[in-house]
Amino acid sequence: MKNVWEEARHNLRLAAEAMNLEPEILNRLSTPMRFLEFTIPVRLDDGRKEIFTAYRSWHQDATGPAKDGTRVKPDLTPEEIKALSLFMSIKHAVAGIPAGGGKGGIKADPSKLSEGEYERLIRGFMRRLAPKGAWVDVPGADLGTGPRAMAWMLDEYEQMAGFHSPAAVSDKPFELGGSRGGFEATGWGVAFCADRAARELGLKGSRVAVQGFGQVGSVAAASLKEMGYKIVAVSDFHGAVADPAGLDIPALLRHVAETGRAPGFPGASAARGDILECDCEILIPAAVQDVVTAANADRLKARLVVEAANAPVSPEADELLRKRGVCLVPDVVANCGGAIVCDFERAQGLANDYWPLETVRAKLRERILAAYEESKAKSRETGVSLRLGAWVNALARIRAAMAWRGWN
């Protein structure tokens, strides 16, 4: 199932069926409550003006202000943004965060823009979007954006608003009111979930393969290494490296920082075949959607799959893995650490009270493991997979919020 929007709605329908969700609520949640497509004119360095297409999807705000990231990529589609806004509704509800689901994006290739062109694009996005602030709509970072872009977004918003409002944008630098631990949040959450599930399966300290050694995958690998796991293979866009004795993750991180790629790491061999199918007990797909499909699900050797990316396991593969007894921790639980710390960031900004890193990490661990346990309990209660258990738990909270508001 290559269309991520159809995949998101597929999970929505399955969860709705499992919990007997009222048809009118399912209909309301099957499409964003608002979707905006707009253009951003940007003056390029050579004097030409180029027009970029941008989107913002507000899936629902019954549970609180719409939040989260802003994605910039050349092949971005409106369906992708709609799906991600639905995922954010579910992630926020799974983690008990009082926020709705939002997502924004710009169809552009940041690598082909100068820093000045990129800044003008990001600032133009905020001017054209004109978000209403911390109590209504809170943009954040995603693929193609980061702390620098969020700093520009916040500055542009505050210039328009005429006052400082650090809680109006997430994922910004600490010096502008961001939260400590924002960079590590998603990777930490993945590691916490992987460790809890591994302990339950008797896999503590076992072999781990990480497909996608970017921000999330590298932090997850480093964290699991510190917890006593053996990271035997990692891959990035350029290729994969492996060591049956366990990779030296701190040294690998230095190598990637110096060379920009994992291949060529001294002391490691080039991984043979597909890293997804390597000998390991725990597999962490941390790159893109639909890398585990019906075509390769039977070849996975891992006993535990932890989804660090959004929808890396297709619905067809999900069912095949379940029949084989492979435990899967779904994306809406495993990678919601970033959403949790964004909630912490908003709370800190509104209160003007900023927490030390140790506090953020401890609170994140407590919140994400509670989400994992609640999803597991709902899975047992309803007789569905852990993925659907998480969705059912989230939808129950969204339904309750809609009912209290009289929207049902």
N, C-alpha and C positions, 0 to 999 in steps of 0.2 A: 504494500500500500504506500505508494510514493508521495501522494498528496497529503501533506501534514495536516491540513485543515480537515480532510475527510477522516484521517486517523484520529484526530482529537474528537471529532463528533462521533466516531465509532465507539470510542471509550465512554463518551457521555451517554450514548444510547444503551450500552451494555450495563453501565452502572444504574441508569434510570430504571431499567428493567429489573435489576436485582433488588432495588429498594421500592419498587412500585411508585416511582415518582409521578406526580400528577402530570398529565399530558400538556396542560397549559404552561406549567413551569418548564418542562423539557423544551417546549417550543420557544419560550423566552430565552433560554440559555443556549439554544442551538444557533443563535446568530448574535453578533454584538449589539448592544443597545444603541451604540453610535459608532460610526466608522467615517473617518475623514480622509480624503485624498486631496492633496494640494501640491502646488509646484513652488520651487525655490529658485529664483534667478540669482546666479552667482557670477560676479565679474572675475574672470580668470586673469592670471598674471600677464598674459600677452595682450590683454585688452578686450578679448572676446567675451561675450556673455553666454553662459550655458544654463539651460533650464533642467533642474533635477526634480524627480517625482518623489513625494514623501507621503507617509501614511501615519495615522494614529487610530488605534482601535481601543474602545472602551467596552469591555465585554459585559460587565455588570458592576454596579456600585451599591448594591443592597448591603453588602458587608463592610463598606467604608470607601474612602477615596480610591479612585483608580490609580494603580501603580503598575508598571515598572519600565524596563529598559528601552533603549533606542538602538536599533540595529542598522548598520550601514554596510551594504554589500551590493555588488553590481547586478546580481540576479534575483534581487528581492521581489517578492510578489505580495499582493494584498492578502491572499489566502494564508501565507506564512504568518503575517502579522495578526490576522484574525485568530489563527490557531494558537499563537503564543499568548495572546491576551486571554484566551480560554484557559490555557495551562496556568497562567498567573492567578486566575480566579481560584483554580483548584489548589495550587501550591499555597496560596495565602490561607485558604480555609483549612487545608491539611495541617498547617503549622499553627492554627489558631490566631492568625494575624488579622486584625480588624481592617481589612483592605479589600477592594475589588480587584478586578483584573484589567490591566492596561498594557499596551505595547505600542511602540512607535518605530519608524524606520525610514531610511532614505535609500533610494536606489542609486548607488554611486560606488565607485572603487576608490577607497582612501589612498591606496598605493599610487594612484595616478594623479593625485592632487598635491600641490605644494602645501606647506604648513599654513600659509596665508589663505590659500583657496579653501582648504579644509576648515579653517576657523570661520571663514565667511559663510560656508555651507552650514555649519553647526549653529552659528548665531542666526542665520536666516531661518533655520528650522524652528527655533524658539520664537522668533518674531511672527512667523506665519501661523504657528500653532497657538501662540498666546495662551498658555495654560493658566488656570485660575488659582494655582498655588497649593500649598501643603494640605489644605483641607478638602481639595477637590481632585486634583490630577497631578501626580508626582512622577516626572520622567526620571530615568536612570540610565545606566550604561549597559551595553550588550556587545555583541560582535561588531567590531569596527569602531567602537567608542571606548573611552576609559576616563580616568580622572581628569586629564587635560580637557577633554571635550565637555565633561560635566562642569568643570570650572567656568568654561565659556558659557555654557547654558545658564548656570546660576547667575553669572554676571549680567547676561542679557536679560534674564527675567527680572533681576533686581533693578536694572536700569529702567525697564518698562514700568515696574510696580512703584518705584520711588522709595523703597525701603528695603532693609536687609531681611532675608527670609531663608536661612540656611536649610530649613526642612523642605523647601520647595523643589529640590533636586537631590536625587540619591547618588551614591558612588563618587562623590566629589573628594578632593584632597582633605586631609585632616585639618590643614591650616584654614580651610574655608568652612569648617563645621562638619566634615565627614567623620565617619566612625573608624576607629582603629579596627583592624582585622577585615576590612572590606575586601581587600585583594584576596585574602586566603579563605574567605567565608565558604564559598561553594565547595572548594576542595576539602576543607576541614569537615564539612557536613557529610560529604561522600565517605570520607575515612571513618567518621564516627558510625555511620550506618553499616559500612562494610564490616567493621570490627564487631559490632553487636550481632549481626547476622552470622558472621563466621564463628563466633563463640557458641552460638546456638547450634550450629552444625558440626561442632568439634573441629573447626578449621583454623583455630587460633595459631598464628605464626606460619601459616602455609604460604604457598607460592601465588604471586599476583602478577597479572599482565595488564598493562594500561595502554589502551589504544587511544592516542591523542595526548601528547605531552605538552599541552599548552598551559594556560593559567590554572585551569581546574585539575587536569590530569597530573601536572607536576606537583601541585600542592598535595593532592590526595596521595600520590606515590611517596612523597617525602614524609607525610604524616604516618602512613602505614609502615614505612621503614622504621620510624621512631617507635612504633608500637610493637615491633618485633617481627613483622612480616618480611618475606623474601620477595623483592621485586625482580622477577626473572626476565621480563621483556617490557619494553616501551616502544612506542612508535610516534612519529610526527608526520607532517606532510612530505618529508624527504625520504622516509624509510624507517626501519626498525632496528633496534639493537637488543641483544639478549646475552644473558650469562646465567647458566643453570645454578651457579653458586650464589647468585644474587648480585644485582647491580649496585654500585656505589652511587646512590642517588645524589648526595651533595656534590660529588665530583662531576656527575653527569649534568647537573644544573649549571655548574661553572662552565663546562664544555659548551652547553647550548647557549649560554650568555655570550661566550667568546666567538662561537662559530655560526650561531643561528640555526643549528640543526643537530639532531641526535646522532645520525650516522657518523662514523669516524671516531666514536668515543673510544679512547685507548683501553684495552683490556676486555672489550666486549666484541662479540661477533655479530655479523649481520644476521638478523632473524630469518630463519628459513620458512618459506611459505607465509600464509596469512597469520598475523599475530593473534587474530581472534580464535584461531584453532590451535594455538600452542599449548604445550603441556603446562597446565596451571590448575589450581583449585578455585581461584577467584579471578574473574574477568571484569575489568572496568572499561566499558566503551565511553570515552570522554571526548569524542570528536563531533560527529554529525549524525543525522537521522538515518534510520534504516540501514545499518551496517550488518545487523544480524537479521537474516531473512529466512524464508522457508527453504531457500537454496543451500544455506550453510548451517542452519541450526543444529542438524544432526551431527555435524562434525565438531562442534564445540566440546572441549574436554572439561571445561570448568564446571564445578558443582554449584557455584554462586556467581550470579551476574548482578552487578550494581550499576545502574544507569546514571552515569555522570552527565551525559549529553541529554538533549531533549529527544525523546522517541527514537533511540538507537536500535531498539528491537521492534520489528514489525509485529502487527497483531497476529499474523500467521505463525511467525517464529515464536511469539509469546506462548501460544497454545502448544506448539511442539515441545518447547522447553519444559512446560508444566507437565506434560505427559511423561517426559523422561525423568521427572523428579528434580529438575534443576531449580534451585531457589532464585528468585529474581526480586531485587529491591527496585521499585519503579522510580522513574525520574521525578515524579511529583513529590516524592518523599526524599530520595537520595540527594537531589541537587537543589533542594529548596533552602539550603544554607545561605545563599546570597540574598534571597527574599527575606529571610529572618533578620539578617544583619542590616538590610535596608530599613526594616521596621525599627530596629534598634537605633539606626542613624536618624530617622525621623523623630523618634522619641527624644533622643539626645538634643537634637536641634531645637525642638519646641520647648524643652525644659532648660536649654543652655547649660546642660550638665553632661560632661563628656567622660566616658568610662575608660579605665585602663584596659590594655589588650587582654590581660588574664580574665577580667570580668566578662568581656565580650565573648571570648572563647568558651568560658564556663557556661554562660547563659545560652549560647548557641548549642552546645552539646546537650544541655538539659531540654531545650525546646525541640530539637530535631529528633532526639531519641524518644521523646513523648509522642511526637507525630508518628514515628515508626511503630511504637507499641500500640497506639490507638488504631492505626491502620491494620495492624496484624490482628487485633481483637475483633475489628469489624469484619475482616476476612474470614475468621473462624465462625463468627456469628451468622454470617450470610452464606457461607459455603462457597465463596468465590476466591479468586486469586488475590494476592497481596496488592496488586495494581488496582483491581476493582474495589478492594476493601478501602484503599485510600480515597478513590473517587467517591464511593458511597458515603464515607465519613465526611468528605468535603461538601458534597451536595446536600447532605442533611443539614449542615450549618448554613449553607446558602439558602436552602428552602426555609429554614426557620427565620432567617433575617427577612426574607421576602414576605413571609406570613405576618410577622410583627408589623411590617410596614403596610400590610393590606394589599400587596402586589399579587397575591396568588388568586 
